[in-house]
Amino acid sequence: MKDIRWADLIIVMEEKHRQRIRAEFRDEMRYKAIEVLAIEDRYQFMDPELIDEIRAVVDSLLEL
């Protein structure tokens, strides 16, 4: 919950993750932005392909 309180933007991989966070932390999420990357959870932990995909999407979100 502490992470949610200080965050300006919360980024999740799938819509179901957004729904879970909003349901569990209803009050904390009231004024928080949450972005769904729409990346399927089909990768192994730290898969280089996944990392590249996340970086590409997040960089465009953050305008880096």
Residue pairs with C-beta under 8 A, 6 or more apart in sequence:
1 25
1 28
4 10
4 21
4 25
4 28
4 29
4 32
5 28
7 32
8 32
8 33
9 32
9 33
9 34
9 35
9 61
10 21
10 29
10 32
10 33
10 34
10 35
11 34
11 35
11 37
11 58
11 61
12 18
12 21
12 34
12 35
12 36
12 37
13 36
13 37
13 38
13 39
13 40
13 41
13 54
14 36
14 37
14 38
14 39
14 40
14 41
15 36
15 38
17 36
18 34
18 36
21 29
21 34
22 29
22 34
35 61
37 54
37 57
37 58
39 50
39 53
39 54
39 57
43 49
43 50
44 50
